[in-house]
Amino acid sequence: MLLDDFMLRATLAAVGVAIAAAPLGCFVVWRRMAFFGDATAHAAVLGVALALALSISIFVGVLTVALIMAMMVSLLSGRGYAMDTLLGVLSHAALAFGLVAVSFVSDVRIDLMAYLFGDVLAVQRVDLLVIWTGTAVVLSAMAWRWSALLTATLNPDLACAAGIDPQREQTLLTIALALVVAVAIKVVGVLLIAAMLIIPAAAARPFASTPERMVLVAAAIGAIATVSGLHLSYALDTPPSPSMVSVAAGLFGISSVSVAMGRWLRRQLGNVLQGHDSTERLP
């Protein structure tokens, strides 16, 4: 059958994660929540350890712990610590506790590198089902609450005046982020999930005149980066997940350089036109 090809399964899985991460990554960039994504992703290692110890689904374990971490961050924010300090403590503590917990799971053989950096080439049909179901849920939730989420992000006071609860929208983003972490761990791993959230959105920002366009451009950049990185890694025999993130970083670099060049050319053109006008006015 068609899905028996491991490269096809890997490609579909990578594209599914990229599409799910696009709208959420845009909100992470707009809200400056990069550390928040890291903290939630690092907690996934603890979820893996608990799932193996309790003999439950890895997806369920990771989703549960990621949700707990995300809710904990939301509850503790503004309680006497700066947000970046709180997220730094929780992020690294979660990763450390997870790695320690994994060492106690002696009855199961664990490929820790697969969870830290992903193992997209080992994706099976059931993984594809989980990934694309999670993607559908995230995209549906973002479409359903798009206007409210955008208003709460841009101006919380305006959102309150319009009858929108910013905390409720924050909770929705938190749940969506935990879900993306849970479905992405197989593809890019704990340490690179945040990169796939942030880099495509950051690369799309200069080319987007509206929030909706930024989401679409971010999804396109994420899909191009994952597919190109995956096939490049197959051709060069390099790790798939780091290769995908490297291509995304390269696209971000191209985006930044093109924007800088565009600004420089506009300044040069403006100077030329200004000099031409000055010359014409001379007696």
C-alpha positions as CSV (number, residue, x, y, z in Angstrom):
1,M,0.0,0.0,0.0
2,L,1.0,3.6,-0.5
3,L,1.5,4.3,3.3
4,D,3.9,1.4,3.5
5,D,6.6,3.7,2.2
6,F,8.4,5.0,5.3
7,M,9.5,8.3,3.6
8,L,5.9,9.0,2.6
9,R,4.7,8.5,6.2
10,A,7.6,10.6,7.5
11,T,6.7,13.4,5.0
12,L,3.0,13.4,5.9
13,A,3.9,13.4,9.6
14,A,6.3,16.3,9.2
15,V,3.8,18.4,7.1
16,G,1.1,17.7,9.7
17,V,3.2,19.0,12.5
18,A,4.2,22.1,10.4
19,I,0.6,23.0,9.6
20,A,-0.5,22.5,13.3
21,A,2.4,24.6,14.5
22,A,1.9,27.5,12.1
23,P,-1.1,29.4,13.7
24,L,0.1,28.6,17.2
25,G,3.6,29.7,16.4
26,C,2.3,33.0,15.2
27,F,0.5,33.6,18.5
28,V,3.7,32.5,20.3
29,V,5.6,35.2,18.4
30,W,3.0,37.9,18.8
31,R,2.7,37.2,22.6
32,R,6.4,36.7,23.1
33,M,5.8,33.3,24.5
34,A,9.0,31.5,23.2
35,F,10.1,30.4,26.7
36,F,6.5,29.2,27.4
37,G,6.8,26.8,24.4
38,D,10.1,25.6,25.7
39,A,8.8,24.9,29.2
40,T,5.9,22.9,27.9
41,A,8.0,21.0,25.5
42,H,10.7,20.1,28.1
43,A,8.0,18.7,30.3
44,A,7.3,16.1,27.6
45,V,10.2,14.0,28.8
46,L,8.6,13.6,32.2
47,G,5.4,12.6,30.4
48,V,7.3,10.0,28.4
49,A,8.8,8.5,31.6
50,L,5.4,8.4,33.4
51,A,3.7,6.8,30.3
52,L,6.3,4.1,30.2
53,A,6.2,3.5,34.0
54,L,2.4,3.3,34.0
55,S,2.2,1.4,30.7
56,I,-0.1,3.9,29.0
57,S,0.1,5.7,25.7
58,I,3.1,8.0,25.2
59,F,0.7,10.5,23.6
60,V,-1.6,10.5,26.7
61,G,1.4,10.8,29.1
62,V,3.0,13.7,27.2
63,L,-0.3,15.5,26.7
64,T,-1.2,15.2,30.4
65,V,2.2,16.5,31.7
66,A,2.4,19.2,29.0
67,L,-1.1,20.4,30.1
68,I,-0.1,20.4,33.7
69,M,3.1,22.4,33.0
70,A,1.3,24.9,30.9
71,M,-1.4,25.4,33.5
72,M,1.2,25.7,36.2
73,V,3.0,28.5,34.3
74,S,-0.3,30.3,33.8
75,L,-1.2,30.1,37.5
76,L,2.3,31.1,38.8
77,S,2.8,34.0,36.4
78,G,2.6,37.4,38.2
79,R,3.2,35.8,41.6
80,G,6.4,37.6,42.5
81,Y,8.7,36.3,39.7
82,A,9.4,37.8,36.3
83,M,7.9,35.6,33.6
84,D,11.3,34.8,31.9
85,T,12.7,33.8,35.3
86,L,9.8,31.5,36.1
87,L,9.8,29.9,32.7
88,G,13.5,29.4,32.8
89,V,13.3,27.6,36.2
90,L,10.3,25.4,35.2
91,S,11.7,24.6,31.7
92,H,15.0,23.3,32.9
93,A,13.6,21.7,36.0
94,A,11.0,19.8,34.0
95,L,13.7,18.5,31.6
96,A,16.0,17.5,34.5
97,F,13.2,15.7,36.4
98,G,12.1,14.0,33.1
99,L,15.6,12.7,32.4
100,V,16.0,11.5,36.0
101,A,12.6,9.8,35.8
102,V,13.5,8.0,32.6
103,S,16.6,6.5,34.3
104,F,14.3,4.8,36.8
105,V,12.2,3.0,34.1
106,S,14.2,-0.2,34.0
107,D,11.7,-2.6,32.6
108,V,11.4,-0.9,29.2
109,R,14.2,-0.2,26.7
110,I,14.2,3.5,25.9
111,D,15.8,5.3,23.0
112,L,16.1,8.6,24.7
113,M,17.6,10.3,21.6
114,A,14.3,9.5,19.7
115,Y,12.3,11.5,22.3
116,L,14.9,14.4,22.6
117,F,15.4,14.8,18.8
118,G,12.5,12.9,17.3
119,D,12.4,9.8,15.1
120,V,10.3,10.8,12.1
121,L,11.5,7.9,9.9
122,A,9.9,5.5,12.4
123,V,6.4,7.0,12.2
124,Q,3.7,4.4,11.8
125,R,0.1,4.6,10.5
126,V,-1.2,5.0,14.0
127,D,1.2,7.9,14.6
128,L,-0.1,9.5,11.4
129,L,-3.6,9.2,12.7
130,V,-2.7,10.8,16.0
131,I,-0.7,13.6,14.3
132,W,-3.4,14.6,11.8
133,T,-6.2,14.3,14.3
134,G,-4.3,16.6,16.6
135,T,-3.7,19.0,13.7
136,A,-7.4,19.0,12.8
137,V,-8.3,19.8,16.4
138,V,-5.8,22.6,16.7
139,L,-6.8,24.2,13.4
140,S,-10.5,23.9,14.2
141,A,-9.9,25.5,17.6
142,M,-7.9,28.4,16.1
143,A,-10.5,29.0,13.4
144,W,-13.3,28.9,15.9
145,R,-11.7,31.4,18.3
146,W,-9.6,33.4,15.8
147,S,-11.2,36.8,16.3
148,A,-11.3,36.5,20.1
149,L,-7.8,35.2,20.3
150,L,-6.5,38.0,18.0
151,T,-8.3,40.7,20.0
152,A,-7.1,39.3,23.3
153,T,-3.5,39.2,21.9
154,L,-3.4,42.7,20.5
155,N,-5.4,44.5,23.2
156,P,-6.6,42.8,26.3
157,D,-8.5,45.9,27.5
158,L,-10.3,46.1,24.2
159,A,-11.1,42.4,24.5
160,C,-12.6,42.9,28.0
161,A,-14.7,45.8,26.7
162,A,-16.0,43.5,23.9
163,G,-17.0,40.8,26.4
164,I,-14.0,38.6,25.7
165,D,-12.1,37.0,28.6
166,P,-8.4,37.2,27.8
167,Q,-7.6,34.5,30.4
168,R,-10.0,32.1,28.7
169,E,-8.2,32.7,25.4
170,Q,-4.9,32.2,27.1
171,T,-6.1,28.9,28.4
172,L,-7.2,27.8,24.9
173,L,-3.7,28.7,23.6
174,T,-2.2,26.7,26.5
175,I,-4.2,23.6,25.6
176,A,-3.5,23.9,21.9
177,L,0.2,24.3,22.7
178,A,0.2,21.1,24.9
179,L,-1.6,19.2,22.1
180,V,1.0,20.3,19.5
181,V,3.8,19.3,21.8
182,A,2.2,15.9,22.2
183,V,1.8,15.2,18.5
184,A,5.2,16.7,17.5
185,I,7.4,14.7,19.9
186,K,7.6,11.8,17.5
187,V,8.6,14.1,14.6
188,V,11.0,16.7,15.9
189,G,11.6,15.7,19.6
190,V,11.4,17.6,22.8
191,L,14.4,19.9,22.2
192,L,13.3,21.1,18.7
193,I,9.5,21.5,19.1
194,A,9.9,25.2,20.1
195,A,12.0,25.8,17.0
196,M,9.3,24.6,14.7
197,L,6.8,26.8,16.5
198,I,8.9,30.0,16.3
199,I,11.2,29.9,13.3
200,P,8.5,29.6,10.5
201,A,6.4,32.3,12.1
202,A,9.4,34.6,12.5
203,A,10.4,34.0,8.9
204,A,6.8,34.7,7.7
205,R,6.4,38.0,9.7
206,P,8.2,40.3,7.2
207,F,6.0,39.1,4.3
208,A,2.6,39.3,6.0
209,S,0.5,42.4,5.9
210,T,-2.3,40.7,7.9
211,P,-2.4,38.1,10.7
212,E,-4.2,35.7,8.5
213,R,-1.6,36.0,5.8
214,M,1.2,35.5,8.3
215,V,-0.4,32.2,9.4
216,L,-0.6,31.0,5.8
217,V,3.0,32.0,5.0
218,A,4.2,30.4,8.2
219,A,2.5,27.2,7.3
220,A,4.0,27.2,3.8
221,I,7.5,27.9,5.2
222,G,7.1,25.2,7.8
223,A,5.9,22.7,5.2
224,I,8.8,23.6,2.8
225,A,11.3,23.3,5.6
226,T,10.1,20.0,6.9
227,V,9.8,18.3,3.5
228,S,13.1,19.8,2.2
229,G,15.0,19.0,5.4
230,L,13.6,15.5,5.5
231,H,14.7,14.6,2.0
232,L,18.0,16.4,2.4
233,S,18.7,14.3,5.5
234,Y,17.9,11.2,3.5
235,A,20.3,12.2,0.7
236,L,23.1,13.4,3.0
237,D,22.6,10.8,5.8
238,T,22.1,13.5,8.4
239,P,19.6,13.5,11.4
240,P,16.1,14.3,10.0
241,S,14.8,16.6,12.8
242,P,17.9,18.8,13.1
243,S,18.0,19.0,9.3
244,M,14.4,20.2,9.1
245,V,15.1,22.9,11.7
246,S,18.3,23.9,9.9
247,V,16.4,24.4,6.7
248,A,13.8,26.5,8.6
249,A,16.6,28.6,10.0
250,G,18.1,29.0,6.6
251,L,14.7,30.2,5.3
252,F,14.6,32.7,8.2
253,G,18.0,33.9,7.2
254,I,16.9,34.4,3.6
255,S,13.8,36.2,4.8
256,S,15.8,38.6,7.0
257,V,18.4,39.3,4.3
258,S,15.7,39.9,1.7
259,V,13.9,42.4,3.9
260,A,17.1,44.2,4.7
261,M,18.0,44.3,1.0
262,G,14.6,45.6,0.2
263,R,14.9,48.4,2.7
264,W,18.4,49.3,1.4
265,L,17.2,49.4,-2.2
266,R,14.2,51.6,-1.2
267,R,16.5,54.0,0.6
268,Q,18.9,54.2,-2.4
269,L,16.0,54.7,-4.8
270,G,14.6,57.5,-2.5
271,N,18.0,59.2,-2.4
272,V,18.3,59.0,-6.2
273,L,14.8,60.5,-6.7
274,Q,15.5,63.2,-4.1
275,G,18.7,64.1,-5.9
276,H,17.0,64.2,-9.2
277,D,14.3,66.5,-7.8
278,S,17.0,68.8,-6.4
279,T,18.8,68.9,-9.7
280,E,15.6,69.9,-11.6
281,R,15.0,72.8,-9.2
282,L,18.4,74.4,-9.8
283,P,18.3,77.7,-11.8
